[in-house]
């Protein structure tokens, strides 16, 4: 901390000279108001003033936080352009630029990145008190970061192999698992059966699952869409409102979180003219349509969809799904184009937050996501979850696993439920 205090004093004392050298100053040719009062003949013309932004420094254990009052022509973009120069001048590994209150910005001068330290999530097995937010991790200031679930449609999770996607989604199930007011469905495109993949440890807490077989995935998506339609039909009579979030999730009407991992497996357009390929292509198109219905219509009835993939381009997660999801986070990406696909075009304006910077084993489990309630993005360290801990919680809470379709049937009269289509071999009605 002493080193940070000395560094903060140095930054404050040398800022005026450094800002001018970096081109972070403006020339004010308007004379001060006192000079304008001097109207005597022969009075010298006031000299133009070179202004630099006013700064305040705040040391912390990782470096210095610099609060800057912006000037005309010295805004966030200019600070971002000079961030590398400032990092070299201050002896830091990086300088992050963040938007503050209107007219202000915050620079984070970091000697060693606080996000490179690995953290671990140790589940308590207790039900969470707040079912409206999904805790993701902590940002570089140590503040908790979350994704809103209330009145939201879904969240895209992207990132390269081994970046931390599946760990984060397993932690999601483990965190909400002790609550009977949340149920889970998992479609895992990495394995033939979800029982053999990354979700094997939490499978006792999952009411429905499928592997990479397109037909199995399609059947589960159809099941979820039917639940969506049945809930929309029954909501006003059962809940007294068309929006489940007006009363909140309950054991009888739980929040359903549908995870579609390696989603490109189920949406990929198969090319070819043979019968099998045409059938797979039709299934993929149907999966896109069904998932789109879940994302667009699931918000008010309590279905939250999480498509996850390595590279969230339009062929992996069609834009009709990706752009409707209300949140997105991305672990390491190899290209800015992949980062833009996951986080939106605005990530180009925040290069220090681009997930292409999250290279190396020290950044496994670190993701970038849009900041809540302010412009820009935030980097977040997601904690590691030991699979054994996840399995322990899942087994202890397995008795809470229930099929939301059965729960809804217990709440509604037969006349309110959508009729099942007759089986091919069923006798025709008289």
C-alpha positions as CSV (number, residue, x, y, z in Angstrom):
1,X,0.0,0.0,0.0
2,X,2.9,2.4,0.7
3,X,4.1,2.0,-2.8
4,X,0.7,2.9,-4.1
5,X,0.6,6.0,-1.9
6,X,3.9,7.1,-3.3
7,X,2.7,6.4,-6.8
8,X,-0.5,8.4,-6.2
9,X,1.6,11.4,-5.0
10,X,3.8,11.2,-8.1
11,X,0.9,11.0,-10.5
12,X,-0.7,14.0,-8.9
13,X,2.5,16.1,-8.8
14,X,3.5,15.3,-12.4
15,X,0.1,15.3,-14.0
16,X,0.1,18.8,-15.4
17,X,3.4,18.3,-17.3
18,X,2.6,14.8,-18.4
19,X,-0.9,15.8,-19.7
20,X,0.6,18.5,-21.9
21,X,3.3,16.1,-23.2
22,X,0.5,13.5,-24.0
23,X,-1.7,16.0,-25.8
24,X,-4.3,15.9,-23.1
25,X,-4.6,19.6,-22.8
26,X,-6.6,22.4,-24.5
27,X,-5.8,26.0,-25.3
28,X,-8.3,28.5,-23.9
29,X,-8.0,31.8,-25.9
30,X,-10.9,33.5,-24.0
31,X,-9.5,36.0,-21.5
32,X,-10.4,35.5,-17.8
33,X,-13.3,37.8,-16.7
34,X,-10.9,39.9,-14.6
35,X,-8.7,40.6,-17.6
36,X,-11.8,41.7,-19.6
37,X,-12.4,44.4,-17.0
38,X,-9.1,46.1,-17.9
39,X,-10.1,48.4,-20.7
40,X,-7.2,50.9,-20.3
41,X,-5.5,51.9,-23.5
42,X,-2.2,50.1,-24.2
43,X,-3.0,47.2,-21.9
44,X,-1.3,43.9,-23.1
45,X,-3.5,41.2,-24.7
46,X,-4.1,38.3,-22.2
47,X,-2.1,35.3,-23.2
48,X,-4.0,32.1,-24.1
49,X,-4.1,29.6,-21.2
50,X,-3.3,25.9,-21.6
51,X,-5.7,23.9,-19.5
52,X,-5.3,20.3,-18.3
53,X,-8.0,18.2,-16.6
54,X,-8.2,18.3,-12.9
55,X,-7.3,15.0,-11.2
56,X,-7.8,13.4,-7.8
57,X,-5.9,10.2,-6.9
58,X,-6.9,7.3,-4.7
59,X,-4.3,4.6,-3.9
60,X,-5.3,1.0,-3.5
61,X,-3.4,-2.3,-3.1
62,X,-3.2,-2.8,-6.8
63,X,-2.2,0.7,-8.0
64,X,-3.9,4.0,-8.2
65,X,-7.4,5.1,-9.1
66,X,-7.4,8.5,-10.9
67,X,-10.6,10.6,-11.0
68,X,-10.5,13.1,-13.9
69,X,-12.8,16.0,-14.7
70,X,-13.0,16.1,-18.5
71,X,-12.5,19.1,-20.7
72,X,-13.7,20.0,-24.2
73,X,-11.7,17.9,-26.7
74,X,-10.2,15.8,-23.8
75,X,-12.8,13.1,-23.3
76,X,-13.0,9.4,-22.8
77,X,-11.8,8.6,-26.3
78,X,-8.7,10.8,-26.0
79,X,-7.9,9.1,-22.7
80,X,-8.3,5.7,-24.2
81,X,-6.0,6.6,-27.1
82,X,-3.3,7.7,-24.6
83,X,-3.8,4.8,-22.1
84,X,-0.7,2.9,-23.2
85,X,1.5,6.1,-22.9
86,X,0.2,6.8,-19.4
87,X,0.8,3.2,-18.4
88,X,4.4,3.4,-19.5
89,X,4.9,6.8,-17.8
90,X,3.4,5.6,-14.5
91,X,5.1,2.2,-14.5
92,X,1.9,0.2,-14.8
93,X,1.0,-3.0,-16.7
94,X,-2.2,-1.3,-17.9
95,X,-4.4,1.8,-17.5
96,X,-8.1,1.1,-17.8
97,X,-10.5,4.0,-18.7
98,X,-14.0,3.9,-17.4
99,X,-16.9,6.4,-17.6
100,X,-17.8,8.1,-14.4
101,X,-20.6,10.5,-13.7
102,X,-21.4,13.0,-16.5
103,X,-18.3,15.1,-17.3
104,X,-15.9,12.7,-15.4
105,X,-13.9,9.6,-16.1
106,X,-11.9,7.2,-14.0
107,X,-8.5,5.8,-14.8
108,X,-7.4,2.6,-13.1
109,X,-3.6,2.5,-13.1
110,X,-2.7,-1.1,-12.3
111,X,0.8,-2.3,-11.3
112,X,-0.4,-5.9,-11.1
113,X,-3.9,-7.0,-12.3
114,X,-6.2,-7.9,-9.4
115,X,-8.2,-10.2,-11.7
116,X,-5.2,-12.6,-12.2
117,X,-5.6,-13.9,-8.7
118,X,-7.8,-17.0,-8.8
119,X,-10.8,-17.2,-6.5
120,X,-13.0,-20.2,-5.5
121,X,-16.7,-20.5,-4.9
122,X,-17.6,-22.6,-1.9
123,X,-21.3,-23.2,-1.9
124,X,-23.1,-23.1,1.4
125,X,-26.1,-25.3,0.3
126,X,-28.5,-22.6,1.5
127,X,-31.2,-21.2,-0.8
128,X,-30.4,-17.7,-2.1
129,X,-32.5,-14.9,-0.6
130,X,-32.7,-13.0,-3.9
131,X,-33.9,-14.9,-7.0
132,X,-33.8,-11.9,-9.3
133,X,-30.1,-11.7,-9.9
134,X,-27.4,-14.1,-11.0
135,X,-24.1,-13.4,-9.2
136,X,-21.3,-13.6,-11.7
137,X,-18.2,-12.7,-9.7
138,X,-16.3,-9.5,-8.8
139,X,-14.8,-6.7,-10.8
140,X,-11.3,-5.3,-10.5
141,X,-12.4,-3.0,-7.7
142,X,-13.7,-6.0,-5.7
143,X,-17.3,-5.0,-6.2
144,X,-19.9,-7.8,-6.9
145,X,-21.1,-8.1,-10.4
146,X,-24.4,-9.8,-11.4
147,X,-26.8,-10.4,-14.2
148,X,-30.4,-9.4,-13.8
149,X,-33.0,-12.2,-14.1
150,X,-36.1,-10.2,-13.3
151,X,-38.0,-9.3,-16.4
152,X,-35.1,-10.5,-18.6
153,X,-35.2,-12.8,-21.6
154,X,-31.8,-14.5,-21.5
155,X,-28.0,-14.2,-21.5
156,X,-25.4,-15.1,-24.1
157,X,-22.2,-16.7,-22.7
158,X,-19.3,-16.9,-25.1
159,X,-15.6,-17.7,-25.0
160,X,-12.9,-20.0,-26.2
161,X,-12.3,-23.6,-25.0
162,X,-11.3,-23.8,-21.4
163,X,-12.1,-20.1,-20.7
164,X,-14.6,-20.8,-18.0
165,X,-18.0,-21.0,-19.6
166,X,-19.1,-24.4,-18.3
167,X,-17.7,-23.7,-14.9
168,X,-19.8,-20.5,-14.7
169,X,-23.0,-22.3,-15.9
170,X,-22.4,-25.2,-13.4
171,X,-22.0,-22.6,-10.7
172,X,-25.3,-21.0,-11.8
173,X,-27.1,-24.3,-11.1
174,X,-25.2,-24.9,-7.8
175,X,-26.1,-21.4,-6.6
176,X,-29.8,-21.6,-7.3
177,X,-30.1,-25.3,-6.8
178,X,-31.1,-25.2,-3.1
179,X,-34.2,-23.1,-4.0
180,X,-37.3,-25.1,-4.9
181,X,-38.4,-21.9,-6.8
182,X,-35.9,-22.5,-9.6
183,X,-35.7,-25.5,-12.0
184,X,-33.2,-26.3,-14.7
185,X,-33.0,-27.8,-18.2
186,X,-29.7,-28.5,-19.9
187,X,-28.9,-29.2,-23.5
188,X,-25.1,-30.0,-23.9
189,X,-23.7,-30.1,-27.5
190,X,-20.4,-31.4,-26.4
191,X,-21.4,-35.0,-25.5
192,X,-23.9,-37.6,-26.6
193,X,-25.5,-37.6,-23.2
194,X,-25.5,-34.7,-20.6
195,X,-24.8,-37.3,-18.0
196,X,-21.3,-37.7,-19.4
197,X,-20.3,-34.1,-19.8
198,X,-19.6,-31.0,-17.7
199,X,-23.0,-31.1,-16.2
200,X,-22.8,-34.7,-14.9
201,X,-22.2,-33.5,-11.3
202,X,-25.3,-31.3,-11.2
203,X,-27.6,-33.6,-13.2
204,X,-29.6,-34.7,-10.1
205,X,-30.8,-31.1,-9.9
206,X,-31.8,-30.9,-13.6
207,X,-35.4,-31.9,-14.5
208,X,-34.7,-32.5,-18.2
209,X,-31.5,-32.8,-20.3
210,X,-30.2,-33.8,-23.7
211,X,-26.9,-34.3,-25.5
212,X,-25.8,-33.4,-29.0
213,X,-28.4,-35.4,-30.8
214,X,-30.5,-32.8,-32.8
215,X,-33.7,-34.9,-32.4
216,X,-33.3,-35.1,-28.6
217,X,-32.6,-31.4,-28.4
218,X,-35.6,-30.6,-30.6
219,X,-37.9,-32.7,-28.4
220,X,-36.7,-30.9,-25.3
221,X,-37.1,-27.5,-26.9
222,X,-40.6,-28.4,-28.0
223,X,-41.3,-29.4,-24.4
224,X,-40.1,-26.0,-23.1
225,X,-42.0,-24.0,-25.8
226,X,-45.2,-25.9,-24.8
227,X,-44.6,-25.0,-21.2
228,X,-44.2,-21.4,-22.3
229,X,-47.6,-21.4,-24.1
230,X,-49.3,-23.2,-21.3
231,X,-47.9,-20.7,-18.7
232,X,-49.0,-17.8,-20.9
233,X,-52.5,-19.2,-21.1
234,X,-52.8,-19.8,-17.4
235,X,-50.9,-16.9,-15.9
236,X,-53.8,-14.5,-15.3
237,X,-56.0,-17.1,-13.7
238,X,-53.3,-18.7,-11.6
239,X,-51.1,-15.7,-10.7
240,X,-53.6,-12.9,-11.1
241,X,-51.2,-11.2,-13.5
242,X,-49.7,-11.8,-17.0
243,X,-46.2,-11.2,-15.7
244,X,-44.8,-13.8,-13.3
245,X,-42.2,-11.3,-12.0
246,X,-45.0,-9.2,-10.5
247,X,-45.4,-11.9,-7.8
248,X,-42.0,-13.6,-8.1
249,X,-41.0,-17.3,-8.6
250,X,-42.5,-19.9,-6.3
251,X,-42.2,-23.6,-5.7
252,X,-45.5,-24.1,-7.7
253,X,-44.5,-21.7,-10.5
254,X,-40.6,-21.8,-10.5
255,X,-38.2,-19.8,-12.6
256,X,-37.0,-22.1,-15.4
257,X,-33.4,-21.7,-16.5
258,X,-32.7,-23.4,-19.9
259,X,-29.0,-23.8,-20.7
260,X,-28.0,-24.6,-24.3
261,X,-24.3,-25.2,-24.2
262,X,-22.3,-25.3,-27.5
263,X,-25.5,-24.0,-29.1
264,X,-23.9,-24.0,-32.6
265,X,-24.3,-27.8,-32.5
266,X,-28.1,-27.4,-32.7
267,X,-28.4,-24.3,-34.9
268,X,-25.8,-25.1,-37.6
269,X,-27.2,-25.2,-41.1
270,X,-26.3,-28.5,-42.7
271,X,-25.4,-28.5,-46.4
272,X,-26.2,-31.3,-48.7
273,X,-28.9,-32.9,-50.8
274,X,-29.3,-36.3,-49.3
275,X,-32.3,-37.2,-47.2
276,X,-30.5,-37.4,-43.9
277,X,-28.8,-34.0,-44.4
278,X,-32.1,-32.4,-45.4
279,X,-33.7,-33.8,-42.2
280,X,-30.9,-32.4,-40.1
281,X,-31.1,-29.0,-41.7
282,X,-34.9,-28.9,-41.1
283,X,-34.2,-29.9,-37.4
284,X,-31.6,-27.1,-37.1
285,X,-34.0,-24.5,-38.5
286,X,-36.7,-25.8,-36.2
287,X,-34.4,-25.5,-33.2
288,X,-33.6,-21.9,-34.1
289,X,-37.3,-21.1,-34.3
290,X,-38.1,-22.8,-31.0
291,X,-35.2,-21.1,-29.2
292,X,-36.3,-17.8,-30.6
293,X,-39.8,-18.3,-29.2
294,X,-38.3,-19.1,-25.8
295,X,-36.1,-16.0,-25.8
296,X,-38.8,-13.7,-27.1
297,X,-41.7,-15.0,-25.0
298,X,-40.1,-16.5,-21.9
299,X,-39.5,-13.2,-19.9
300,X,-43.0,-12.7,-18.5
301,X,-43.7,-16.4,-17.8
302,X,-40.4,-17.1,-16.0
303,X,-38.2,-18.9,-18.5
304,X,-34.7,-17.6,-18.8
305,X,-32.6,-19.0,-21.7
306,X,-28.8,-19.2,-21.7
307,X,-27.3,-20.0,-25.1
308,X,-23.5,-20.6,-24.8
309,X,-20.9,-21.1,-27.5
310,X,-17.3,-20.5,-28.3
311,X,-17.7,-17.8,-30.9
312,X,-21.1,-16.1,-30.9
313,X,-21.3,-15.2,-34.5
314,X,-24.6,-15.4,-36.5
315,X,-24.0,-19.0,-37.6
316,X,-23.4,-20.2,-34.0
317,X,-26.2,-18.2,-32.4
318,X,-28.5,-16.6,-35.0
319,X,-29.1,-12.9,-34.5
320,X,-32.8,-13.5,-34.0
321,X,-31.8,-15.2,-30.7
322,X,-28.5,-13.5,-29.8
323,X,-29.7,-9.9,-30.2
324,X,-32.9,-10.5,-28.1
325,X,-31.0,-11.8,-25.1
326,X,-30.8,-9.0,-22.5
327,X,-27.3,-9.7,-21.3
328,X,-24.0,-11.1,-22.6
329,X,-20.6,-12.0,-21.2
330,X,-17.5,-13.2,-23.0
331,X,-14.5,-15.0,-21.8
332,X,-11.3,-15.0,-23.9
333,X,-11.7,-14.5,-27.6
334,X,-9.1,-14.7,-30.4
335,X,-10.4,-11.8,-32.5
336,X,-12.2,-8.5,-32.0
337,X,-14.8,-9.7,-34.5
338,X,-15.7,-12.6,-32.1
339,X,-15.8,-10.1,-29.2
340,X,-18.1,-7.8,-31.2
341,X,-20.4,-10.8,-32.0
342,X,-20.7,-11.6,-28.3
343,X,-20.8,-8.2,-26.7
344,X,-22.0,-5.9,-29.5
345,X,-20.3,-3.3,-31.6
346,X,-19.8,-0.9,-28.7
347,X,-16.9,-3.1,-27.4
348,X,-14.8,-1.4,-30.2
349,X,-15.0,1.8,-28.2
350,X,-13.6,0.2,-25.1
351,X,-10.4,-1.6,-26.3
352,X,-9.0,-2.1,-22.8
353,X,-12.1,-4.2,-22.0
354,X,-11.9,-6.3,-25.1
355,X,-11.8,-10.0,-24.2
356,X,-8.9,-10.5,-26.7
357,X,-6.8,-9.1,-23.9
358,X,-7.7,-12.0,-21.6
359,X,-4.9,-14.2,-22.9
360,X,-2.9,-16.6,-20.7
361,X,-3.7,-19.1,-17.9
362,X,-3.9,-16.3,-15.4
363,X,-7.1,-15.0,-17.1
364,X,-9.0,-18.3,-17.2
365,X,-12.3,-17.5,-15.5
366,X,-12.1,-13.7,-16.4
367,X,-14.9,-12.3,-18.6
368,X,-16.0,-9.0,-20.1
369,X,-19.6,-7.9,-19.9
370,X,-21.6,-4.7,-20.3
371,X,-21.6,-2.6,-17.1
372,X,-25.0,-2.3,-15.3
373,X,-26.4,1.2,-15.1
374,X,-23.5,3.1,-16.9
375,X,-21.8,3.2,-20.2
376,X,-19.0,0.8,-21.1
377,X,-18.0,-2.6,-20.0
378,X,-16.6,-4.3,-16.9
379,X,-14.1,-7.2,-16.5
380,X,-15.1,-9.7,-13.9
381,X,-13.4,-12.6,-12.2
382,X,-15.7,-15.6,-12.0
383,X,-14.8,-18.0,-9.1
384,X,-13.8,-21.6,-9.7
385,X,-16.3,-24.2,-8.5
386,X,-14.9,-27.6,-7.4
387,X,-16.9,-30.3,-9.2
388,X,-17.0,-32.3,-5.9
389,X,-18.7,-29.3,-4.2
390,X,-21.2,-29.0,-7.1
391,X,-22.0,-32.7,-6.9
392,X,-22.5,-32.5,-3.1
393,X,-25.1,-29.7,-3.4
394,X,-26.8,-31.4,-6.3
395,X,-27.3,-34.6,-4.4
396,X,-28.4,-32.8,-1.3
397,X,-31.0,-30.9,-3.2
398,X,-32.1,-33.6,-5.7
399,X,-35.4,-33.9,-3.9
400,X,-36.3,-30.4,-5.0
401,X,-36.1,-31.3,-8.7
402,X,-39.6,-31.1,-10.3
403,X,-40.9,-30.9,-13.8
404,X,-42.6,-27.4,-14.2
405,X,-45.1,-29.0,-16.6
406,X,-46.4,-31.3,-13.9
407,X,-46.4,-28.4,-11.4
408,X,-48.5,-26.3,-13.8
409,X,-50.9,-29.2,-14.4
410,X,-51.5,-29.4,-10.7
411,X,-52.4,-25.7,-10.6
412,X,-54.7,-25.5,-13.6
413,X,-57.9,-27.0,-14.7
414,X,-57.9,-29.3,-17.7
415,X,-59.8,-26.7,-19.8
416,X,-57.0,-24.2,-19.4
417,X,-54.3,-26.6,-20.7
418,X,-53.3,-26.9,-24.3
419,X,-54.6,-30.2,-25.7
420,X,-51.9,-32.7,-26.6
421,X,-51.9,-33.8,-30.3
422,X,-53.3,-37.3,-30.7
423,X,-50.9,-40.1,-31.2
424,X,-50.7,-41.7,-34.7
425,X,-52.1,-45.0,-33.4
426,X,-54.8,-43.5,-31.2
427,X,-58.4,-44.2,-32.1
428,X,-60.2,-41.4,-33.8
429,X,-62.8,-39.6,-31.7
430,X,-66.4,-40.6,-32.4
